[in-house]
Amino acid sequence: MNLTTLIGILLARKWVIVITCALALAGALLLTLLTPKSFTATTDLLVDSRGVDPISGQAQPGRITTGYLATQADVIRSRNVATKVIADLALEKNPAIIKAIKLSGDAAGDQRRILAFLAQGLGVTPKRDSSVLTISFQAQNPELAADIANAFAQAYMITNLELRIEPAKQTSQWYNQQLTGLRDELIEKQNALSSYQEEHNILASSDRLDLESAKLADLSSMLIAVQSERLNSQSRSDQIANAKTGDFKSRAMDNPQVQSLAADLAQAQARLGEVARQVGENHPQYRQALSEVDTLKKQMNLMIDVITGSLQSSVELAIAREEQLKAELANQKELVLQLSRNRNQLALLKQEADNAQAAYDAALARSAQSRLESQIATTDVAVLNSALTPSRPTSPKPAMTLVLACVAGLLLGTAIALGWEWLDQRIRHPYDLEQELGLAVLAYIPHEGSSARATTGIFKKAGIFKEATS
């Protein structure tokens, strides 16, 4: 089938197409007349999605995301908001609602019907690249549509505020419960710290451990000095006790008295030697000089014995002093260790008290912030444009309906015409004979009707065949 054949079929079945199109237009017109008029009212809301906390002034990243407006749209469509609209407008008693959805008087059933009616007529559209939400509602009553659209806006603002306040209230209550336990724990830790300080006589302003540590260092130095002195005296005493007489005297010469006696003894021995050369041993001068030497020797021995005893006494005193210092040093070490343990325990108790104080302060601050948040009476949503009573219906749309019905009628009529032609095939022009029989058409006798003349004119213009010549 070519274009010429198609045109011929449509011209032959034109009344089918015309009747079908007329019926479609009549049906669309009837549908337009029978369909009740619906009015749509819209209200615009400005949602502040910058996410700034009014209490702390800090940004809330969760409210800056692209899905925030979509979430708010879901909130508007929620049953919570719809229930508030029903209660605010008393829709169960509204005559227009009663007439529209035929309420039965059953509270639960009527509630479900009204919710379904609101869900069916409600539309929420977030505007692209904007923080504006558009709430629309479609109803047969224009005043009712405007009232419900504005009621949804107000109910959403109230719900938005509740969704912010309720968690803050619950958080505030929880912190108030925790504050009691934290306060008791803080008092317990502070009492434990005070009791420990009182028990061990520890003052916060004193640093006894440093003083006792310094005292321990002094005792250690004194012990080292006494041990050195004892070892020196012991060494000298042992050397004196084990030395020979010559060494014994020479090691005792560092004493001034011994040195003086040694000098006198040397002089006496010199005089004795001189007298011995001059006189005999029985001479009175010799005996006097000998007696003087013996006396000085006795004095020297007596002095050395005194020095030896003094050294021994020094060793014994040094030993006694060393033992005493060792005992004092051991006691001081124990005292310093005990003070160190006390300081560590005190530091631990103080840290626990500080941690308890910090936890209590943080909970107290968060409780105060939650209390303020639970008392906020403002929301981040504002009505940009309130819904006005629509003056023109949004549906039905007669012009669009008739245009669509005309197009549909033309398409349906064409389909019917083609289907009819397929069921009842006919020869429309000589081209069909040439195609079917494979023979050229030499002439034809045209019908003197208007349709035949029109068809012949079309065929002539198309150059499909030529008229027979006489």
Steps between C-alpha positions, in 0.01 A plus 500: 500500500633834392397854588261525206318184601480618860354834392249322282391275786461795739299696244280201432441444874492866597159480656625234743777735612267796522240312701765355737653842557157650560414230750831557681436874517148441624626262767768742611248782513259286699781394736601862548144598581445208739838520679474721811729798508806482725689795641865496611636735766873532566708641781877551498723434801856626543713242680821629654736210425820679605496287814601753769426404860322797663646411842867439422517677166681203347416346164315169485640311200206259486265782397716629216473179297306489173250252643381736771217651290393154385484392864288804585267414211454152650425662835225711340347186348512318835190392689612711796462821299173384340354422842580852616328640188189294578494624858573862404226528238259253664467328164280225639231769546566689176196480267717496189701205633189317609353543154820413318592177676165408654595458866314222680526616860756235598787698654776256402363442151439869438853578617642258245280640222603857578868400510462331162324810363782724623769270366328489160470876465832600657805581293846603631763619254853614599612766256822426320813678623293678762399475866130544419239228545168531317195343665199456272157356566232416248131496590164575343443784743749789442466635856556152642809451280653830622416427866651152486817621324554769764414252776764258370758780509415590861482136609838432340657796680360373832619145427843627397526683832382192693754281325770734628360553848403144594851351466637796694246440778590133519870585499446757777310249712771240450774746599300603807488135604871458440586817691379347827736204466788717382449740790502214752815355339670841510418544870627148570831563322551836671423349842745215434769756407436710811494194728829375360664840548370519854602142581859549380527861612560623147456867425436600146741792526793309655756291321631283779631236263760740360613601850531141616682407180750781566541374857562150367771635272664681796496183711654306214779761471560493875517121496757506224708755694484295825589182312798677347610629840460156660698334226780760537519457881482123470781502245723717717425292809578176318819645359611619845417169665681290238800727434846462645630733760678723253203519273275531800683811617529643154125456438430673833718798414213689343383578858645837627562370855673192365711716275600718800589193710689352209705818469575501876588131487737557210673779691523286816643210305759733343605629839515142631732404214718801562518430876579133431801602295623728780432296813424144593164333554525535875556872486216705650466709181463192290240355732309831502504514119393134481221561748379797291496284182304223676249752633442646149463150357237415760318822423523421128359150548226633725407761237495237225277280713267796544497560121431131436211504747365818345507343155321192631238717668454694175446175313244383755320834494501499120355148498227601745424815301495296178249254644285785624506669159419170329195459720394860443560460125289182489218673690528801271485278192186333631351840576581631152357185339185531708467867410550409135228237524276752673568757229420247226180397673414864555564578133279208398219614730538857377488384136185299570345805668601721204355251252177483696490881509562522125229243425254681724580839343462360147169335585379818670589712196337254260192484721469877495541505121239226456263688731538812286450300181182345641362849562562639151180641354631584154552282197713527189195491272313811387196545279616674183163512320172405662244310296228716343158382394541389137269672253546258209471125508808295424299207369338411272677689219254515204741624231765240576237228535342581161838517326600164644157355409536628142843346464380176653193498268717551192735222602215266589306583179809439291554168673136401441521603135815299441352202681180521295703522180699195602174305551337636182774559244403685177663636183539871560692600183674347196828470688344223711417304182847544360650383827269204540480383133832621374332660194499860393169688508421656165187700589228539756151653521485746788199546723346841458471555874686752701703237682594339173613830354703571806657156489571536129664834558720352765597213277576736212726708718670186620554387138379150570296454181388687190149551368399312188490699177222458247 
